[in-house]
Amino acid sequence: MKLLKWVAIKAAVALIALGAMNASAAPTAQNLKAFDVLSKESQQCAACHKDKSRGLFQQWGESKHYGANVGCYECHQAKPNEPDAIKHEGFNISVLVTPKDCAQCHSREVEEFTASHHASAGKILGSLDNMLAEVVEGKIMLNGASPAAVSGCAQCHGSVIKVMENGDLDPATWPNSGIGRINPDGSNGSCNACHQRHEFDIKQARRPEACGKCHLGPDHPQKEIYEESKHGIAFYGNVEEMNLTSSKWVVGEDYDAAPTCATCHMSATKELPITHEIGDRISWTLRPPVSEKIDAKQRGKVKSWEARRDDMKKVCSACHTSTWVENFYVQFDGVVNLYNDKFAKPGVGMMKFLKKEGLITPTGFDDKIEWTWFYLWHHEGRRARHGAAMNAPDYVQWHGLFEVAERFYTELVPEFEELLEEADHDGKKDVAKRGRKLLDEILSRPEHAWFSGKEPEAVKKARLKAQEEFKKRYAQ
């Protein structure tokens, strides 16, 4: 018993000592001797900012950068001829820290990121989304930009950072940590979109909330979808078992409680290295009106959609059997193909016809049917496809295909017919005739037979019988 007590006392003393060491590891206003190992420039920065920027100073002090003797100057230093360089306390610095700066130490990560869609997310000029923010919602300007775009679109996609004549950063373009930010030094992107400055905590970057700043909402609700899925339920129920601070964080080896966004899209498996090319394992693009398989160039080489899918299957196989994984993809492809063939391709055909024949104007969103179509593919259609990709049944059904169908049959088709009627009345009878022929061809397909009334009688009777049996079951 005495021996056990002595061991317990020794363990307690050791824990107290360890706690004291950890507590003194981060720099504080009383612990300036820790700065001796920093460069002279960073020592000067830290001595001042410990009081002027207390929160940032403490975050840096808790970072791995601090532990590796990487200080303020190592990241913020600039050459005098750089577009955003300013003179500050005798040093040439830049307020912005860009991927080009991070590449001094993290070259592989920056190379992978630069090849990704994230890096080009700021190039949205000309998109329908951008037109909404700049024109439809905007035109009351902030330094030549729409406030809707400045505080909305650009905060996720990234702005074109502009330097004013006096050397200050244009407030219409900065602060901004959008993932595809276009920087004055010619680089694209913002590492701190995911790795929150100045701590750059890997645990924070691995959590789904890191992605949720941008990947949520009516048109791409990945965060909400994840939270509904079994993956999200497992994560939040077992977050303490996720080993989020592991240096390598290999799924199936360092953790097995649940995957996060990072697990599937970029983190390491036993067979795959970590990648900052966030779309490297994606086989469908679910963004446009009609989904397509992705065969994309990557650092000079074409990576086929089959190769991309094989890599994602390797992630899935860390926790699931091969049969489960293969059958999941059959189900996922089924939803995408259903959406594409039944609703999206016919919708594209109808909208192209209206524009080609001049029944709607070239200006976006000034005709009601353009809003209807935008809701169908950009909001409801994306939700259905993303829900299928990430195991969220409510988003496939009630927030997805149900709303797609409602929009298609009760709004898009009637509005198309109304425009044909107007063409008829305006003397464009040939145009109206061709439009009705197109619509008849679409609605005569088997998948629309219920709507056109052309279903076989046997099919109608079988459905009525099933409905009666359902009522009986719930009447008891």
N, C-alpha and C positions, 0 to 999 in steps of 0.2 A: 504493500500500500504506500509506504514511504517513497519507494522508487517511482510509482505511478504519479504521486503528487509532485515529485521533483521534475519528472518529464513534462507534466502539465505546466508547471511554473516556467520551465525553460522555453516551452513552446509559446506561452503567452508573452514572455519577454521578447522573443524573436519576432513575433507578429507586431508588437508595439514598435520595435526598432525599425522593422520593414515599413510600417506605416509612416513613421517619422521621415525615413529616407524618401519615400514617394511624395510626401507632402512638401519636402524641400526641393524636389526635383524641378518643379516648374518655377520659373523666375517670378519674383515678387519685388515690390518696392524695397524690401529689406534684404534682398538676396542678390545684390548686384554683382557679387564676386563671380556668379555663374557666367557673366558676360565675358570673362577674360579669354575664353577660347573662341569667341566670335571675331570676325574681321573688325578692324578699327572702324570702318564705315558703319557696320551693323551695330557695334557698341554705341556709337553716337546716336543712331536712330532709336535704339531701345531705351537709352537713358532719357530721351525726351518723351517718347510715346508711352512709356509706362505711366505717365501722368495724363497726357493729353488724349490718349486713345486707350483707356484702361481695359475695355472689353476685348479689343483686338489684341492687345498686349498679352492678356491672360490666355486667349485662345491660342496664340502662337506658342506660348509657354507650355501648353498641353499637347503640342503637336510633335510628330516625329521629326519635322524640320528642326525644331529647337534641339532635340536630342542629337541630331546630326550636324549641329553647329551651322545650320542654314538660317541666316537672319534676314532682316528687311531688305538690306541692300542687294543681297544675292539674287533676289527675285525682282526688285523694282529698279535696279540700275538700268541706265539707258545711255546710248551714245548721243553726243550733242546734236547730230544731224537727223535723229529720228523724229518723225512728224509730231509725236506727242511728248517729246522730251521737254522737261522743265528744269529750271535751276532751283534747288531747294537746299538751304543750309550748306551751300558750297558744293553740292553733289548734283550730277545730272541723273535724274530719275524719271520714271514714268508711273503715273497713277495706275495705269492698266498693267496687269500681268497676263500675257497672252500665251497661247500654246507654243509659240516660238520661244518664249522665255522658259517655259516648263521643259521644253525639249533639251535644254542644256543638260539636264539630268535624266529626263524621262523620254528619251528619243523614240523608243519602240512604241510606247503608249501613244505619243503624239502622231507618229506615222500611221498607226492603225486608226486613230480617231479621225485624222485628216481624210482618210479614204471612206469614211462613213457618211450616211445621210445626215447624221447630226451636224457634221461640220458644214454642210451646205444648207442648213435649215433657214439661214438668214436670207437666202436668195428667193424670196417669195413675191417680189415685185411682179405684177402681172397676173397673179393667181386670183381666183374668185374670192378667196378669204381676204386677201389684201385689198381688193377693190371694195369689199364691204366696209372695212375699217377706214380706208383712205377717202372713199367717195360717199358711199351710202350713209355711213355713220358719221363721217368727218366733214372736212372743209371749213371748220373753224380751227385755225391753224396755230401750232406752237412751233415757232422758228421754222416754218415751212412744212411741218409735219402734222398729221392728225393726232390729237391726244388719244383717240381710241386705239390707234396703232402703236403709239409710243408706250402707253401703259398697259396695253393688251397684247397684241400680236408680238411685238418686239421683245417683250420680257420673257417669252418662251423661245421664239425663233431666233432672236438676236437682231440688233440694230446695226446699221452702218455707222460706226463711231466716227464722229466728225470733230476736228480740232478747230476752234475759232481763231481769229486773227491774233487775239491776245494770248494764245497758248492754252486757254481753258478748254475743257471738253464741253461740247455743245449739250446743254441740258435736255434737248429733244432726243439725244442719242445715248446719254449716260446719266445716272447709273443704269447699267444693263449687264446682266449675266446670262443672256439668252444663249442657248447651246450652239447656235450657228452665227454668233456675233462676228461681224466683219471688222477687223482691227486695222488701225492705221499702219501697222508694220507689215501688212499684206497677208497675215495669217487669218484663218477662219476658226471661230469657236471660242469657247470659254470653259476652261477646265473646272472652274468653281461653280458652274451650273450644277454639277453633281457632287464635287468635292468642296464643301462649304468652307470658304475662307474664314479665318486664318488657321483654323485647326486642321482642316483636311482629314477629318476622322474617317477611316475606312469603314468603321461600323455604321456610321450615318449613311455613307454612300451605298452600302449594301442593302439598306432597308427600303421597302417599297415606297415609303414617303418621299424618298429622294427623287423618284420618277414622277410622283403624283403632283408636283408643281405644275407640270405641263400635260401629262397624260391622264386627264380626267375631263368630265363635262359631257355635254350632249353629243358631241361629234366623235370623241375618242375616249370613252370612259374606262381606260385600262385599269386605273387604280380601283374604281368601284367594282369593276368586273373581277379583279383579283381578290378583293375583299369578300365577294360573294362565293368565289370558288372554294373548293376543298383545300386548295393550296393556301389561300389566304387565311382560311379558318384555322388550318394547322399551324401557320406561322404565328398568328396572334395568340393562339392557345399555348404555344410552346416556344415563345421568343427567347426565353432564358436558356434554351437548349441549342440555340442556333450557332453558338461559337463564332459570333460576328467579328471578333477581334483576331481571329486566326490569320497568320501571315499568308498561308496558301489557300485555305478555305475551299477544299475539294469536296464536292457533293458526294455523299455516300461514304466519305472517309472522315472528314472533319465535322460533318453534321449530316443528319438524315431526317430531321423533324419536318422540314418543309422547304420548298424552293422559294426564292424571291424573284423579282424581275431580273436582277443581276445574275442569279443562278442560271437561268435559261438562256439569257441573251449575251452574256459575256464572261461569266466566271469559269473557273477551271473544273474539269472532270478528270477522272483517271486517264482518259484518252486525249483530252483536248486541253490546250493551254488557255489561259485567260486572253481575252481579246477586247480591245476598245472599238472594234468595228461592230457596232451594235446590231447591225442587220445581217451579220455573217451567217446566222443560222435560220433565217427566215426564208421560206420557200414561196409564199404568196405575198403579193403586195395588196393590202386591204384598204389602201387609201383612196384610189380613184373610183369613178362611177362603176367600172367593170374591173374586177380583180384579175390579175395576170400572174403567171408563174415568173419568178425572177431568175434570169440568167444575167448576172452583172459582172462588169469588169472590176477587178480588185488588184491594185498594185500591178497592173499590166497583164493580169491573167483573168480569164473568164471562169467564174465559179458557177456551175449550173445549179438550177433549183433542186435537182436530185442530190447533189453534193451538200447543199445547204440543209436539206431535210435530213440527210443521213447524220450530219453533225448534231442537229437538234434531237434526233432519236437517241444519240449517244448520251445526251443529258437526261432524257426521260428514262433511259435504261438503268440509270443509277438507282432508281427506286421502283420501276415498273418492269413487268415481264415484256418480252418481245411481242407476244400476242396482244397485250393491252395497248402497247404503243402503236402497232400496226392498225388495230381496229379503231383507235382514236383518230388516226389520220383518215381512215375511210369515212368516219362520221364528219370530221371537219371539212373535208373536201366536198362531202355531200351538201352541206349548208352553203358553201361558197358557190358551188355549181348551180344549186337551186336559185339562189339570189341572182346570180349572173344571167342564167338562161330564161328564168320566168319573168323577172322584173327589170334588171339593169340593161340588158341588151335591147329589149323592146323600147325601153325609155330613151336610150341613146338614139335609136332609130327615129323615134317620134320627134325628139328635139332637133335632130339634124334636119329632118324634113321641114319643120317649121322655119328654121333659119334659112335654109336653102331657098325656100319659096317666098321668103319675105313676109311670112305671117306673124313673126315677132321681129323686133328691131335688133340690130347688132349690139346695142347697149345692154349690159347684164342687169338683171333684177328690175327692169322697168315693166316687165310683163308678169302677170300673176303666176303663170305656169312655170316660169323660171324659179320662183320661190318654192313652188310645189316640188319640182324636180330636185332642187338643191336639198330640201329636207329629206326627200326619199333616199338619195344615195349618200349624201354627206353626213347626215345624222343617223337616220334609222337603219340604212343599209350598212353603214360602218359598225353600228352597235351590234347588229346581228352577226356580222362576220367576226368581230373581235370577241364576242361572247363565245362563239364556237371555238375560236383559237385558244381560249383560256378557261374553258370549262365553267361557263356561267350560264346556266339554262334560262334564267329569267331575262337576260339580255338577248339571248337568241330568240326567245318567243315574244314576251309581252313588250319589252323595250326595243325589239328588233323586227322580226318578220311580220308580226301582227300589225305593227305600225306601217311597215313597208307596203303590205297588202292593202290596208285601209287607204293609204295615200294614193296607191296606184289605181284602185278600182273606183274610189269615190271622188277623187280630185283630178289626177293626171288624165285619165281617160275622158271624163266629162269636159274638162277644160280644153283638151285637144279637139273634141267634137265641136265645142262652141267656136273655136277658131276656124274650123272648117265651115261652119254655118255662116260665119262672118264673111269668109272668102266667097262663098256661094252668093251671098247678097251683094257683094262688091263686084260681081261679074267674073270672078276667077273660078268658073265652074270646073275647068279641067284640073286646076290645083286641088279643089275640094274633092273631086272624084278620085284623084290619085291618093289623097290623104285617107279617104274612106277605105280604099282598097288596101292600103298599108295596115290600117287598124283592123280590118276584117281578117287579114292574114295573121296578125298577132293573136286576136281573140279566138280564132278558129283552131288554134293549137290545143292539144289534149289537156295541157295544164290549166287552160282558161275555160274549159268546157262547162264547168259549174256556173260560170258567170254568163256565158253566152246562151245557156240553156240547152246545149247540145250533148249533154252527158247521156250515155246509154241508159235505158230504163232500168236495166238490171243493176247498174251502179247506184242509181237513185233509190231503188227499193232496198238494197242492202244497207245503205246509210240510214234510211228511215227505220229499218228494223233495228239497227244498232242503237239508234236514239231512243226507241221505245223500250228496249231492254235496259238501257241506262236509267231511264225514268223509273222503271219498276224496281230496280235495285235500290234506289235512293228513296223510294216511296215506302219501303218496308220499315 
